[in-house]
Amino acid sequence: MNSNKIIVKGARVHNLKNLSVEIPRDKLVVITGLSGSGKSSLAFDTIYAEGQRRYAESFSAYARQFLGMMDKPDVDQIEGLSPTISIDQRTLTNNPRSTVGTMAEIYDYLRLLFARSGSPYCIHCGEKVKKKKILLPGVDTSRKTKKKYLEIFACPRCKERFPKLEPRLFSFNSPYGACATCKGLGTKLDVDIDLVIPNKKLSLAEGAIQPWTKFFSNQPIYWKKLEVIAKKYKFSTKVPVEKLKNKDLQIVLYGDPLSDKSEDKNSDFFEGVVEILQQKHAKTDSNFLRTEIEKYMKESSCPQCKGNRLRKEALNVVIDKKNISDITNMTITEARKWIKNLKFSKDERKITDQITKESIKRLDSLIYIGLDYLTLDRSATTLSGGEAQRVRIANQINSLLTNVIYILDEPSIGLHPRDIDKLISTLKVLRDAQNTVIVVEHEEKIMEAADHIIDVGPGAGIYGGEIVAEGTYNQILKNKKSLTGKYLRKEIKQKKNFLHKGSGKNIEIIKAKEHNLKNISVKFPLGKFICVTGVSGSGKSTLIIDILGKALAKKFYRAKAYPGQHKEIKGIENINKVIRIDQSPIGKTPRSNPATYTGVFTHIRNLFTSLQESINKGYDAGFFSFNVDGGRCQLCSGEGYAKVEMQFLTDVYVECEECHGKRYSDKALEVYYKGKNIADILSMSVEEAMNFFKNVPTIYDKLKVLHNVGLGYLPLGQSATTLSGGEAQRIKLATELSKRSTGKTLYILDEPTTGLHFDDIKKLLTVLEKLVDKGNTVLVIEHNLDVVAQADWIIDLGPEGGEKGGKIVFEGPPQEIIECKKSYTGKYLK
């Protein structure tokens, strides 16, 4: 066995065609190629999956009983494999308690620092709390015995006891340290009156109280009580809500002010709409009902802790006049500076030196990888896939592991070209610690920095799965068979189209000041291809997603989410539709797939229903659905797989032993169209299905749009849980493109080139240009320079990230940004 190489022989996972490859160990290796060519199949589903399986073999007999359920990758042999660690783009956690500080393990050190060196102050009078010794009761002081004392913290002025300073006091994940009101979340849900009564022109009798018209099974009881209270206070339920007196509306919302709330609830006592919703939300065991009620609620800062998550006592412990929440509110750069400048006595340094050293080391790792603009209290759920991935990479730098195989999925996502160098340096740190770093990537600068490149192709899906070229960057550059090489040597260039004139109308945001935005006003010319760019943390997502996107969603679709702070938005009347396409999953279970999401599966099921055999046997469209009883497999309920919770490992999905992953019963699989059953259709790629259904326009047209956005390789039935963020986004884009264009639609896309090869980007740009040709407006947040260069209008934010960002650096056409000396984007476009 060659210890200097990872040798893969005969890999056949997904579309890999008996692929064999030798990967040098302790090197930075890039795997590239078209979307769907087999890059992830090689890196994650073969190398990582086998590494995980072998690691699990070292567990106890109890743990190994699950190993029969962990499928071995379809590969003949892998040599030179050491423990593997996968760092992908998927959302790291849905836990609202998780923050950047907890993810990066910095918060643990801050808790320790405040517990050991913090100065507590009385929560009542503000006096500094001092440590006192109290003689334990029952101790005989007359004898010459060792006295026993209890050390306590107490206020010298008001004698109020203070809890002992220990790390758990500063933990919002512990009941001991968490704010009692919000349970450590920092926020609470309140009923939003505007969502409960969205149309005030309706009367109460006409259904103005929207939740009562939707899901309350006992609403007749509430109506009866409401009519009684209306009669008591002499107001009508048949006049528009907007014409009710304020005091009468308050009674409807908050209940009878003169009644005793302790009365029997079966009487005519009326609690008020708000109280009824709050109680139902708090007490229901139904997740469905709770979710429905939350549609009429909004999140706000906890009134007790003011969003700081901790109990009062914890927030009254300070170091250098700052409490622990003051530090977590800082950016990573600011927190590092504060810790670095702390002054302790000689005795204190014996306690704090190691704590501050470890804290600074972890903060430096985050700064090193380009996340200096994040605040430590930033919720993990709000991080992009790329940001979450880079936090995990920073953690690995601190772990000091060696002889590990790291497998990363496009770590450059979300990074401005200026910040790519920081990422490359980080990857080299991991490599230089005697680790093998395998990166699935399309970014040219990372390829140039790599020790070895593997180009997978030549096409996607059934046309891929082979090694087209491998070697150094210069060797790929010269390889005439490599499509990647052709783009790298500029043999194929992204075609620069003409600039769209636009409609002459604008949408304008006035005085945006959410997060780090500096009270900026910006115009978006309609009927153009607009690109918003800027370094990481400059405010792009805040401006486009949090303010513009949410404001338009609220206007057009009565969305629940509130837009970020701004004075007003002008020109909304110039569009009649807004479509936001992000990278969130198209579904959370294996049931969801591209066919069901796009709606093409409905037409396929209808086609099978119309077959003579189905008519003879009485099969309807539901019989060919795997979401309802009928023709689906009864053992797995149409999922095709069973979920095995591994506890200490990632959950594993294993093939159903009854239907073998086909989802359907034998009866359903006996119905054929042109020699294929329903399971065979779902196994087809989009491109294969296009050829198969070329004479069925309702199916073909939807498939063609998927193909046009670069998803021709994707199997129709591929589980939503296995799709990348970029694939999910393009499926959503295809779904919207298959609908009729209004010519006055605003499309908002967040980094649509995620996961795309140079050639795929070319196809995507063609699709987006066609939308603009029809009079629509396409607004993208993007760093890819090929896309930026194609834009009709560029809005560049910056100049830096975090507090040094949030300003408009440039607005105008791409040819002018090159002359803007303040713009990093202009510098890299030259």
C-alpha positions, 0 to 999 in steps of 0.5 A: 500500500502506498502511504503517500496516496489515497487510491480509489479503485472502481467507484460506481456510486451514482453516475461514477463509471467504475472510476479509479483515481490516485489522490496525493496525501497531505496536499490541497486537492481540488475536485472540479467539473460541471454540476452533476458530473460526479464531484460530490459522488466521489468526494462525499458519497465515496471517500467520506462515506467509506471513511465514516463507515470504517471509523464506526467499525472501531465502536463498541459491539452495541454501536456496531449492531447498526453498521449493517444498516450503513451502506458500503459505497459501491467501490471495489477498494480504497487504500490509504484512507485515514479518518475523514471530516466533512464540512459542507454548506448545509445549515449547521443548526436550527437551534435558536440558542446557538450563536457564533460565540457558542459554535466557535467555543469562544463563549465557553471561555468568556463564561469562564473569564467572567466567573473567575475575574468578574466584579458583581454589582447589586441588582437593587442599589448598584453597590459593588458586591463583596465576598463575605465569610459566614460562620457555619451554624452549629460550630462550637467556637469556644473549643479550639477546633478549626472553624468552618465558614461559608463564603457568600457574595452579598451587597454591603449596603442592602445585604442582598445575597448574590449567586456564586460566580461560576460559569453556569451563571453566564450560560443562557442554555442553563436554567440557572443562568437564563432569563426566566422570561424568555428562557434564554432565547432573548426574544418572545412571540407576541400576537400581532394585531395587524396580522390578526385583523389584516383587513379593517374594512371587514366587520367582525361578523364578516370574518375580520378576525382572520385566525377564527376563520381558519383553524379554531374548531370551537370558534362558535363559542368565541363568537357567542361570547363576542356577541354577548360582550358587544351587547354589554358595551353597546357596539356592533359586530356588523360595522367595519373594524376601522369604524369601531371606537378604540375602546371597543376594539381594545375589548375585542382584542384584550377582553372585558376589563370589568370581568373577573378573569378567574370566573368560570371559563364556560360562562360568558366571560370573554378573554379577548382575541389576543389572550385566546391566541396566546393561551392556545399557543402556550398550551396546545400539544398540536405542532400544526396548531402552534405553527398556524397561530405563529403566523399571527405572531411576531418576534420581539426582544424580551422585555426583561433581559432586553435580548441579552438572554441572561438573568439580571445577576449575570448581566451585573457582573462586569470586567472593565465596565462591560458585562458578558453581553456587551462583549458578545454584541461586539464584532469578532475584531472588536472582541479580540481588541477588548480581550487583548487590552485587558489589564489584570494584576499579577495574581489575576494573570495566573488565572486569566492568562490561559483563558485570554490566550485561548479566546484570542486564538479562536477569534484569530482563526475567525478573523483569518478566514474572513469572518471578522465582521460577525458579532459573537451573539449572531444567531447560527440560524441566520448564517449563510451556508458559507459562513457556517462552513467557515466557522467550522473550518476555523474550529478545525484549525484550533483542534490541531488534528493531524493525518485527517482527510478534510472534505469541503464543499465550496468553501468560497461561497459568499466570499468576495474575490478580495477575501478568497486569499484569506480562505486559501491561507486557512486551507493551507494551514490545515494542509501544513498540519499534515492533513489532506484537504479535498475541496469540491470547488469552481473558484479559479484562485483556489484551483491556482493555489491547489497542489493537485486538481481532478477534473470530473466530466466530461458532461453531467449525469449519465454523460459524466462520472469520468476523470477528464484531466488531473494534475497541477493548475498548469497541466489542467490549463494546457489540457485540450480535453478539459472544459475547465481548462478551456475556461481557465485559458480564456478559450471560452469566454462569457459573452458580453450582451448589450445593456438593457435600456430599462423601463425608465422607472425605479424602486427606491429605498429611502434611509435604510439603517438596519444592522450596519447600513448607514442611513443609505438611500438607493435606486434600483432601475427597473427592466434591467439586470442588477447586481449587488456586490461588496465584501462579506458583511458589507450589508448586501443581504440586509439591504436586499433580503431584510429590507426590500425583499421583506417589504415587498413580500408584506405588500404583495403577499401579506407576509408575516416577517417585518422588514428592516429599518428604513423610512420608505420605499418608493416606486412599488407601483411600478411592479406587479409581482415579486419572486424571491428565490433563495437556497433554502431546501425545497423540502425537509423529508425524503418525500420531497423531490424536483418532480413534486416541487415543480409540479411535473409529477402531477402531470406524470401521475395524470398520464398514468391514470389515463392509461387503459390498465389504470382505467380498468383497475380503477386507479386514480391519480392518488394511487400513483402518489407516494404521499397517500395510501393507495399504490405506495409501499405500505412498509416505508409509507412511500419514502423508499428509505427508513431513517436510522437514528445513530445518536453519536453519528449523523442519521442514516437513511437505509433502503426499504427492504420491501420496495427496495427504494422504489416507493411503490407497491407491486400493483403500482409498478405493474402499470407501464407507459412506453415500457416504463413504470412510475418508479422508472420515471422517477429514476430518470434524469431531467434530460432522459425524461425530456427525450422520453416525454418529448411528445407530451407538452405539459411534461416536456415544457416543465422539464425543459426549463429545469434543463435550461437552468443547468439541472439536466443531470438531476434525477426527477425523484432525487430526495430534497434532503440530498440537494445542495443549496444551489440546486434547490435554488435553481429548482425554485427558479425553474418552477417560477420560469415555467409560469407566465411572465408578467413583464413587470416582475422583480426577481430577487436571487441570492448568489445564484451561481452557487455550485456552478461550473463556468459552463453552467454559469453561462447557461444561467446567465442566458436564462436570466437575460431572457427574463430581462428581455421580457421587461422584468427586473432581475436583482442578484446578490453575487460575487462571481465576476463573470456575472457582475460583468454581465450586469446592466447596473451594479450597486457596490456596498462597503467599503469594508464589512461590519461597522466599516461597511453599510455605505454605497461605494458605487452605483452605475454600469460595469464599465464605470466601476472599474474607475472607482478607486474605493471599490474592491469589486472594480479593482478585481473586474479590471 
